[in-house]
Amino acid sequence: METVERVARSFVNGSPIAGNGTTAITDPASVRERVGAFAESDANDVDAAVRAAHAAQPAWAALGAIERARLLTAATQALVPSVDELAQLLTREHGKVLWESVADLRGGINTYAYYGGLAERFATELVIDDHRGHIIEARRPMGVAAVIVPWNFPSILCALMLAPILIAGNTAVVKPSPFVPLTLVALLHAIAERLPAGVVNVVTGSAIEVGVALTTHPLVRKVSFTGSTATGREILKQAASTLKNCTMELGGNDPALVLASATVDARLVSEIGKAVFTSSGQICYGIKRIYVHRSRYAAFVSQFAEYTNEIVVGNGRDSRSTIGPVNNKPQFDRVNALIADARAQGATVRALGKKADASSWDDGYFIAPTVITDIAHAADVVTCEQFGPVVPIIAFDDEDEAVMRANDSEYGLAASVWSDDEDHAFALGARLEAGSVFINVHKLGASDVAMPFGGFKQSGIGRGHGFIALEEASELQVLAKRINL
Ligand code: NAD
């Protein structure tokens, strides 16, 4: 019997729409295998989605935050039994190992529940009666929000934007990444079907056709974007003509600073190793460059190389794999080019780790975990966001130099300081230009859903996670009677 291919389609006002042809999604661990396809929508589909969201918004807002939270939590908890099946799909279209796919899906569902739990606080108005008169401060929805999602952790990153937007009383049009649309579209259809029609709409398709139409549409009031800094700049330009409110969670080049006061042992090395290589380095706030005090440098490099050599690279569905391939061809080419450039500059480049299955290595976008030393500070692999399983390690002589190197970047997403003297690490951390500074930790999960998260400099505008995301998704309104002066 012929099996029907899974196609991710736009979903507008409670119904899927056909689109204009489809584009294939292949398995990054075996690029000749087709996993499914997404439908190419166009500007007319985007317009229909935005108008549906616009029409549904007043009734959704009128329900009140607590009822919205009840509906959203019920809709998303209904997804729990599907997590294992969806994790298989996510690993096939993304490449990541299965436990990460489960973490992405569970993390997304838990994020909706977390924001549901903030509804009462969000609904609470501040009422002031004093000698000036009667004043109310309350939060109001903005209207239609565009939610634009990257490919690296589609479930949780979408939830971190969509949950506060919906609890705040807005309706949404979500644009998944064309690289990893299948799981997210399945999740969003299931959520949208359980909410009033038009509250959640989805548009699949290319960045240029769909992304531009969405971020220039006059009825869109809010753009919530997670993705690269380069795209963030484009979206700000696109949103400028109608002056949309924009929240931007962008790229990073996170430094880790291992101080002279750190004990270099298996725990420290494995924490840093996880922060570098989890998800093959494709995490916005993964460690992208390591600075180690010269007195600890030789010990660190040798233990870190040993740790890296134990990593097993393979198909994410193979239980032997610690990490999978990188997700897509542009990313594969870019990371390999950065490695080649470091080698050409005379750096010491060590491709380490083991292959889960050497015979299928050339079938996918596999890259060995790579440690680079003897590298100049100005090299691209140090200054760029590599977003792959490769990391430069650089020695420093004093902490002022380390802080200067860490801050010498247009990025400022996260950073970490490693020391046995935690008070000193906190003091040094305060000098780093990063939205999150972690002490003796820097891995997936170091940034909790309740902990405000975002970037300094070109790593972002605004903050996600925590209550502040509800503030970012709403307008502050003041209602006042005549004030007695
Ligand atoms: P990307 O910027 O290439 O794409 C992100 C999304 O934007 C995709 O859906 C894409 O189709 C869309 N898009 C692209 N051009 C557009 C345009 N002109 N108008 C509207 N939409 C457009 O990013 P990516 O490669 O999918 O994701 C990786 C990047 O995301 C990395 O830089 C990573 O650091 C960053 N990221 C940041 C965070 C954070 O919280 N700060 C989290 C995850 C990923």
Residues whose N, C-alpha, C, O or C-beta is under 5 A from the ligand:
A	BS01	NAD	I148 V149 P150 W151 K175 P176 S177 P178 A207 G211 V212 T215 T226 G227 S228 T229 T231 E234 E249 L250 G251 G252 C284 S459
